[in-house]
Structures are given as structure tokens and as C-alpha cells.
Amino acid sequence: MARTISIGNQSFESIRQKNCFYIDKSSFIKEWWENNDIVTLITRPRRFGKTLNMDMLKCFFSNEYKDRGDLFEGLDIWKDENYHEIQGTYPVIFLSFAKVKQNTYDGAVKKIKKIICDEFQKFIFLLDCENLTSLEKTHFNEINYKMSDETAQEAIGDLSNYLSRYYGKKVIILLDEYDTPMQEAYINGYWEELVAFTRSLFNSTFKTNPYLERAIMTGITRVSKESIFSDLNNLVVVTTTSNQYETAFGFTEEEVFNALDEQGLSDKKQEVKTWYDGFIFGDKRDIYNPWSIINLLKFKTFKTYWADSSSNGLINNLVQKGSSYIKMMMETLLKEETIEVPIAEQIVFSELDYSEDAVWSLMLASGYLKVTSAEPLLGNRRKARKYTLALTNLEIQFMFEDMILRWFSPAKLETNEFVKALIGGDVESMNEYMNDVALKTFSSFDSGKHTSEKKAPENFFHGFVLGLMVDQTDNYIITSNRESGYGRYDITLEPIDKESTKYPAIVIEFKVINSKKENSLEETVAAALKQIEEKNYDTELIKRGVKKENIRHYGFAFKGKEVLINE
């Protein structure tokens, strides 16, 4: 009989007691415990079972679950009788930063303080024990929502002390979604402040804590050691390319196919593989994201479950406001081709402002890209390795296509009209519509502190072309930043039907006004058109069968939000 699928249930106890659908990941307990690492950081994409696994660890080790071996009966871990003696014997501190998504530093720190304070309240019975001195009890009562930063930074270390003395045993600390505040801090501009606070918190909790038995942190990214982990020399980091815990998070193909059999979906295996396969952890291929699989088992319908389970805000922001190079590479990926880029697994959020390589590193860690091959790792290399990357699967392909279309939803009518004018050669309408679009949408594309303000208009229109590509691929092959003639054009639209005059070939060159060389947008747009001619950008189009007389040239000139187009 097929087990009930419980969507969004992250309580190991609840799933086991109700006999809900569950894929056994309890061997992770044994693997982690026998590695004897003091502090372990494991990074996996969102919705990959990190929280459920952490809750499983809590249920196994915490003395709150003493004599609850029934939760593990029938699972892999319970086959080893040595682990029967360990279950339910440790004091456990379990924290989650998953909800720390405030848009200010003060808001984020207040939220972290509340999380710490709430964890303290679970152990309020310590105030009645003789192990704590009167001074320590006074200090315990000072742990509240309005405590100082310094008190908050030392609090988990202090709680470890109290619990260790009460139970006569060192504590296990579990911290889930440790990097959620980091991502929000980067997006909202308070990264440096939060790094300073978090560094001291982690140092006290994980480094200078003599009452710590073991600790695990989970997150999406490996934030660089130079930022929040600078004092932690006892940290073992397990990323998506590491050969540890490869099958502990996510579902293997065997697990997925067995689940399909159980739920009466045996005939859907190949389709499931096309939609949701593609994640690779270490040397283990064919890993599936649990969120999509569980929803598919529940609703029996193929949808972009994982891609739609959050706003994908940071990735959307980085691609939308990124350089023309990033947009060109995204074009390649959306054509189901690969890109070759350097990847450094340590994410330095400040580098996302200017480093394309850091963007690809974040997208790989977040699960949007997969590694198809990598150059050999020679010696003790500290620099980034070069990886060949592709979009992870069909679900991610659809996600990015939808994302690009949404960029233009505030001005959908204008962009549709602009496309008609572009193809029809109506320059007057192109200028009218595009200036209207610029006024309505440039605020959302405004680069602010993340990108050069000078490049913002060019980046916007490269994003615009990606949006066009989704609608116009039946009529055009759209490329950007490719060599032709004596240089690299910005954009070409090559008609699929070379004989038809209904869809002319189009070459576009963008230029931001250079006040040292040009006095007006008219001079800038003339320079753009002159470059198309002098660099002979028509060469590749003509080679591929487009008639010279069926090629149109457009120059786009920008000054702030003002746009001038001519041919």
C-alpha cells in the first residue's frame, strides 16, 4: 500500500509516527558520527532535505528523545546495535536561521537574538538546578530580545556550558540555513555589518567553546573563510563537489524509481528523469531534488515545483542586472549548450558586484547549474578550477525562460509593440515605445551599487533580447557579442527563412554617450551605425545566406533613461 505523501513536513518525528512517505537517510547519522569531525558545514541547494535531516539528527541524539528508538526502527541506522546505546543521550541545541530575511541590519540582528532567546527558553528548568551559580542564573535571565550584541554573540557558548554541566556531557549544536542572513545582507546592502556580528557569534559557538562535542551547519553556499569563518580552523566543509555525504541529501535515481513504483507511476520514469534529474554531488550522478519528486508523487502532474518554491530573487537580480557577458552565457545555456568558466567554491558575496565567475559559483552551489566536466585538480591549488557547466534539467530551463519573460511584464504592451516596430522598420514608433519602456522599467533595472551606472542601459537591452528570444525563436536565431567581420557585434537577429522579406535580418549596436567625444545622442547613434559598417558586421549573416538588401542596421544611443534609435 502506498504511503501518504506529506508536503512540507520537516518534522522527522511526525513523518515516522504517521508512517508518511519517507526515504531512509538515517545512514547519514552513522557516516557523520564516525567521521569524528568537530564542526561540519554541508552545503546543498534549497529544498534538498537539509532541515529534515537536521531534525532527524536532533531526534536521534537529543536526550529530549530518550527511549524513542521506535522512531528509527526499520531504518538503516537501527541495524547497528551500537547506535542503540547512543540514541537520546546528548544535550542538543538546534537553531535555524531560515527566517532571518530582514531588509536591515538591525532587523536581522533582532531576529537572530529572538531565535537565540527562544532556544534558551526551552531550557528554563536550568534556573531551578544547583549547577548554576546565582550570577549565572542572573545572566540567564538577561538573555532576552533586547540583549546587547555582545551578550547574543556569547549566548550559545554560555548555554553549552550550562547544559554540559547539568547533564555531565558535552553538547551537540545543529545550525540550519546558516547563510540565509548572509544572502539577505548582500541583497539589502548591510553585508559588512552582519559579517562582523556573525564572525564573533560563530567564533564563540564553534571555535572557543570547550563544551562542544560536535556541530553541523547547513546552508546553500560556502561563504568564504575570510569573512565569517576566519577564526574557525576546526571546520570541515562539504560542498556539492565533495565526495562526502553524496546521497544523504536529495534522492538517488534508484530511490526515485522505487517511489514511482510505490505510487503507481512506473510508466513515468523517463519523463521524470528528463524533468528533474541532473544534480551531481561529488562523484554521484543522477540525484533528484526531493521537493519536485514529492510534489509529483502527490499531485501526479509535471510542474516546476522546485523552481517555483521561492522567489529565486538573488539569482534573478544577478542575471537581470549582470553584464552583457553574463547574458551572452545565459543565451548559450538556454540553447541547451555548455559554458566553460572558472569556479571557486568559496562564495565571496562582495565579489558578486563585479565578478562573473562568482555569479557562476553561486548558481552552481544553488543548484541551477550542473558540472558536466572539470579540469584536473593539480597539487594544492588555491585558485579556481575551470568547469564545464550546463543547466541542471528541464525544470531549470523553464524557470529561466519564465524569469526572463517576467522582467518585461511591467511594460508588456510596449515591448510587444516595440518588436513589431523593430521588424517593420518603424523607427519613430521604436523611439516612442522604447523611451516609454525605459521610463517605466529602468527603475527595476537600476544597477545602484551592484553595477556600473554607465552600463545599466546596455545591460537592460541585453536582457531585453533574451526576453525577445523566447517569443521570437520561431522566426529568428538571436545571438549577441559574437565575432563578425572585423569585430564583435552587440546583437543580430538572423531570420530562419532567408528568402522571406517579412522578417529582415537585424544588426543592433548599443552605445552610451561619451561626453568627451560626442555632444548629443544624435552623434552617438551615428557612431554606432558607423561602427556596424566599418566593422562589417553583416559578414556572418551574408555567409549564412541572408541577402545584403534584407539586412537592417539599428544604432541605440543612451544617456541615463533617454534613448535614441536610428537606422
PyMOL commands that set and color helices and strands:
alter all, ss='L'
color gray80, all
select helices_A, chain A and resi 12-17+27-35+50-61+63-65+69-72+76-79+81-84+105-121+124-128+134-141+149-167+180-188+191-207+253-262+266-276+290-299+313-320+324-334+349-353+356-365+394-407+409-424+427-445+453-472+521-534+539-543+548-550
alter helices_A, ss='H'
color red, helices_A
select strands_A, chain A and resi 39-43+92-96+171-176+212-219+222-223+235-238+251-252+279-281+284-288+339-343+346-347+369-374+385-391+476-480+483-484+487-488+491-495+505-512+551-559+562-566
alter strands_A, ss='S'
color yellow, strands_A
deselect
rebuild
show_as cartoon
